[in-house]
Amino acid sequence: MQRRRFCRSAVIAVVGLFAVQLAPVQPALAQSGELLVFAAASMKTALDDIARQWQSETGKTVKVSYAASSALAKQIEAGAPADLFISADSDWMTYVAGKNLIKPATRVDLLGNRIVLVAAKDDKTALKIAPGFNLAGVLGNDRLAMANVESVPAGKYGKAALEKLGVWPSVAAKVAQADDVRAALLLVSRGEAPLGIVYATDAAADPTVRIVDSFPLTAHPAIIYPGAVLAESKNPNAEAFLAYLRSAKAKPLFEKQGFSVLD
């Protein structure tokens, strides 16, 4: 398969489109009485299913705003009217907690995940992830799609793994950084980047990509998704929905998408 050459304008277009799809909840929505959840972009497929199931069972409406955990944390700090925050790493939850913006007793580790190297479904790239693996050589003059490596959890995990495996210096200049992990996935699925690093759950959500290989769990910090009710939430359903996310009813929907459910 002949790969499409990466271009900056394509990245801007793709990331811009995705930002529209994952636009944050506006303050007017907070006045409707619906439960408002801010959740990491990688949770979208599973959490949409769980929210629909919750609504079907209880008649109570859930609205979810998806974006990078870093962006959501900053929105919460700025006063965004969410009830519940689910981050893709502990750091951004701890950041919000440090601002006294969560109810500490409600904080709980919900999920685990893995990061993987993906390519387009019909791309024949074969690459085994191991110390010193030739990622730069396979990329050639093309780009590696990743979420922002300094702030977005998926990007931070990916960079940590590449550093641990000794290949980050050879690929750092080839990285196309996206606003969140689903935007990085979109670059690969649209052929704007031949390879990308995303969560296994993101790869499972997109039939146009395939997993080339999985990164060893020992190559990066443990991937943990904590959730907590926000300090300013007055919604009586916030703790109930957080408990539902830990229930036997939600577990198969998370596992179907490839998450590991933490006890």
C-alpha positions as CSV (number, residue, x, y, z in Angstrom):
1,M,0.0,0.0,0.0
2,Q,1.3,3.4,-0.9
3,R,1.1,5.7,2.1
4,R,-0.3,9.2,1.8
5,R,2.3,11.9,2.8
6,F,1.5,13.7,6.0
7,C,0.9,17.4,5.8
8,R,0.3,20.0,8.5
9,S,-2.9,21.3,7.0
10,A,-4.4,17.8,7.2
11,V,-3.6,17.5,10.9
12,I,-5.2,20.9,11.5
13,A,-8.3,19.9,9.6
14,V,-8.6,16.6,11.3
15,V,-8.0,17.9,14.8
16,G,-10.3,20.8,14.2
17,L,-13.1,18.5,13.1
18,F,-12.6,16.3,16.1
19,A,-12.7,19.2,18.4
20,V,-16.1,20.1,17.1
21,Q,-17.3,16.5,17.7
22,L,-16.0,16.6,21.3
23,A,-17.0,20.1,22.1
24,P,-17.3,20.8,25.8
25,V,-20.7,21.0,27.5
26,Q,-21.9,24.6,27.6
27,P,-23.1,26.3,30.9
28,A,-26.7,26.4,29.6
29,L,-26.8,22.6,29.6
30,A,-25.9,22.6,33.3
31,Q,-29.2,24.4,34.1
32,S,-31.3,21.6,32.6
33,G,-30.9,19.3,35.6
34,E,-29.2,16.6,33.5
35,L,-26.1,14.8,34.9
36,L,-23.0,16.2,33.3
37,V,-20.0,14.0,33.0
38,F,-16.5,15.2,31.8
39,A,-14.7,12.1,30.5
40,A,-11.5,11.2,28.7
41,A,-12.0,10.9,24.9
42,S,-10.9,7.3,24.9
43,M,-14.0,6.4,26.9
44,K,-16.5,7.5,24.3
45,T,-17.6,4.2,22.8
46,A,-18.0,2.4,26.1
47,L,-19.4,5.3,28.1
48,D,-22.0,6.2,25.5
49,D,-23.3,2.6,25.7
50,I,-23.3,2.7,29.5
51,A,-25.1,6.1,29.6
52,R,-27.8,4.8,27.3
53,Q,-28.2,1.8,29.5
54,W,-28.4,3.9,32.6
55,Q,-31.0,6.2,31.1
56,S,-33.1,3.2,29.9
57,E,-33.1,1.7,33.4
58,T,-33.6,4.8,35.4
59,G,-35.2,7.4,33.1
60,K,-32.4,9.8,34.2
61,T,-30.5,11.6,31.5
62,V,-26.7,11.7,31.3
63,K,-24.8,14.1,29.0
64,V,-21.1,13.4,28.5
65,S,-18.4,15.9,27.2
66,Y,-15.3,14.1,25.8
67,A,-11.9,15.6,25.4
68,A,-8.3,15.2,26.6
69,S,-8.1,14.8,30.3
70,S,-5.8,17.8,30.5
71,A,-8.3,20.0,28.6
72,L,-11.2,18.8,30.9
73,A,-9.2,19.4,34.0
74,K,-8.5,23.0,32.9
75,Q,-12.2,23.5,32.1
76,I,-13.1,22.3,35.5
77,E,-10.6,24.7,37.1
78,A,-12.1,27.5,35.1
79,G,-15.5,26.7,36.5
80,A,-17.1,24.4,34.0
81,P,-20.4,23.1,35.4
82,A,-19.7,19.3,35.4
83,D,-20.9,16.9,38.0
84,L,-18.4,14.0,37.5
85,F,-14.9,13.9,36.1
86,I,-13.2,10.7,34.7
87,S,-9.6,11.1,33.8
88,A,-7.4,8.8,31.7
89,D,-4.6,9.2,34.3
90,S,-4.2,9.8,38.0
91,D,-2.1,13.0,37.4
92,W,-4.9,15.1,36.1
93,M,-7.3,13.9,38.7
94,T,-4.7,14.8,41.4
95,Y,-4.4,18.2,39.8
96,V,-8.1,18.8,40.1
97,A,-8.1,17.4,43.6
98,G,-5.2,19.8,44.5
99,K,-7.5,22.7,43.6
100,N,-10.1,21.4,46.0
101,L,-12.5,20.8,43.0
102,I,-13.5,17.2,43.8
103,K,-15.3,15.5,46.7
104,P,-12.2,13.4,47.9
105,A,-14.3,10.6,49.4
106,T,-15.8,9.8,46.0
107,R,-12.5,9.4,44.2
108,V,-12.1,5.8,42.9
109,D,-9.9,4.0,40.3
110,L,-12.3,2.7,37.7
111,L,-10.4,1.2,34.7
112,G,-7.2,0.1,33.2
113,N,-6.1,0.2,29.6
114,R,-3.1,-0.6,27.2
115,I,-1.4,1.4,24.5
116,V,-0.8,0.0,21.1
117,L,0.7,0.8,17.8
118,V,-1.9,1.0,15.0
119,A,-1.9,1.2,11.2
120,A,-4.7,1.5,8.6
121,K,-6.5,-1.8,8.2
122,D,-5.1,-2.5,4.8
123,D,-1.5,-1.4,5.6
124,K,0.8,-4.4,5.7
125,T,3.4,-3.0,8.1
126,A,4.8,-5.7,10.4
127,L,6.7,-4.5,13.5
128,K,7.5,-6.1,16.8
129,I,7.7,-3.7,19.7
130,A,10.9,-4.4,21.7
131,P,13.9,-2.5,23.0
132,G,15.5,-0.6,20.1
133,F,12.8,-1.6,17.6
134,N,13.1,0.2,14.2
135,L,10.1,2.5,14.4
136,A,12.0,5.4,12.8
137,G,13.1,3.2,9.9
138,V,9.6,2.0,9.2
139,L,8.2,5.5,9.3
140,G,10.8,6.9,6.9
141,N,9.7,10.4,6.0
142,D,6.2,9.8,7.3
143,R,4.7,10.8,10.7
144,L,3.7,9.0,13.9
145,A,0.3,10.1,15.2
146,M,0.2,10.6,19.0
147,A,-1.8,12.7,21.5
148,N,0.1,15.6,22.9
149,V,3.1,14.0,24.6
150,E,3.4,16.7,27.3
151,S,-0.1,16.9,28.6
152,V,-2.5,14.3,27.2
153,P,-2.3,11.0,29.1
154,A,-2.2,8.7,26.0
155,G,0.7,10.9,24.6
156,K,2.5,10.8,27.9
157,Y,2.2,7.1,28.2
158,G,3.4,6.7,24.6
159,K,6.4,8.9,25.0
160,A,7.3,7.1,28.3
161,A,7.2,3.8,26.5
162,L,9.3,4.9,23.6
163,E,11.8,6.4,26.0
164,K,11.9,3.2,28.0
165,L,12.5,1.2,24.8
166,G,15.2,3.5,23.7
167,V,13.6,4.8,20.4
168,W,12.2,8.2,21.4
169,P,15.3,10.2,20.2
170,S,14.9,8.7,16.7
171,V,11.2,9.4,16.3
172,A,10.6,12.6,18.4
173,A,10.9,14.8,15.3
174,K,8.5,12.6,13.4
175,V,5.6,12.8,15.8
176,A,2.3,14.5,14.7
177,Q,0.7,15.6,18.0
178,A,-3.1,15.8,18.2
179,D,-5.3,17.4,20.8
180,D,-6.5,14.0,22.2
181,V,-6.1,10.3,21.5
182,R,-9.2,10.0,19.3
183,A,-7.9,12.8,17.1
184,A,-4.6,10.9,16.8
185,L,-6.6,7.8,15.9
186,L,-8.4,9.7,13.2
187,L,-5.1,10.7,11.6
188,V,-4.3,7.0,11.1
189,S,-7.8,6.0,10.0
190,R,-7.9,8.8,7.4
191,G,-4.4,7.9,6.1
192,E,-2.8,11.1,7.1
193,A,-0.3,9.3,9.2
194,P,0.7,5.6,8.6
195,L,1.2,4.7,12.2
196,G,-0.1,5.9,15.6
197,I,0.0,5.2,19.3
198,V,-3.4,5.0,20.9
199,Y,-5.2,3.0,23.5
200,A,-6.2,-0.6,22.7
201,T,-9.8,0.5,23.4
202,D,-9.5,3.2,20.7
203,A,-8.3,0.7,18.1
204,A,-11.2,-1.6,19.0
205,A,-13.6,1.3,18.3
206,D,-12.4,1.9,14.8
207,P,-12.8,-0.9,12.2
208,T,-10.6,1.0,9.7
209,V,-7.4,0.5,11.8
210,R,-5.6,-2.6,13.0
211,I,-3.2,-3.2,15.9
212,V,0.4,-3.7,14.7
213,D,1.6,-4.7,18.2
214,S,1.0,-3.8,21.8
215,F,3.4,-2.0,24.1
216,P,4.7,-4.0,27.1
217,L,3.0,-3.1,30.3
218,T,6.4,-2.6,31.9
219,A,7.4,0.1,29.4
220,H,5.2,2.8,30.9
221,P,3.4,3.7,34.1
222,A,0.2,1.8,34.9
223,I,-2.7,3.2,32.9
224,I,-5.5,4.0,35.4
225,Y,-8.8,5.9,34.9
226,P,-9.9,7.5,38.2
227,G,-13.4,9.1,38.6
228,A,-14.7,11.5,41.2
229,V,-17.7,13.7,41.9
230,L,-16.9,17.4,41.6
231,A,-17.0,19.6,44.6
232,E,-19.6,22.0,43.2
233,S,-22.0,19.4,42.0
234,K,-25.4,19.5,43.5
235,N,-26.8,16.7,41.4
236,P,-28.1,13.9,43.6
237,N,-27.5,11.4,40.8
238,A,-23.7,12.0,40.5
239,E,-22.6,9.5,43.1
240,A,-25.3,7.0,41.9
241,F,-24.0,7.1,38.4
242,L,-20.4,6.8,39.6
243,A,-21.4,3.7,41.5
244,Y,-23.2,2.4,38.4
245,L,-19.9,2.6,36.5
246,R,-18.4,0.2,39.1
247,S,-21.4,-2.2,38.9
248,A,-21.8,-5.6,37.3
249,K,-24.1,-4.0,34.8
250,A,-21.5,-1.6,33.5
251,K,-18.6,-4.1,33.6
252,P,-19.3,-6.1,30.4
253,L,-19.7,-2.9,28.4
254,F,-16.3,-1.7,29.5
255,E,-14.7,-5.1,28.9
256,K,-16.4,-5.4,25.5
257,Q,-14.4,-2.3,24.5
258,G,-11.1,-3.7,25.9
259,F,-10.9,-1.9,29.3
260,S,-9.9,-3.8,32.4
261,V,-12.3,-3.1,35.2
262,L,-10.5,-2.4,38.5
263,D,-11.8,-3.7,41.8
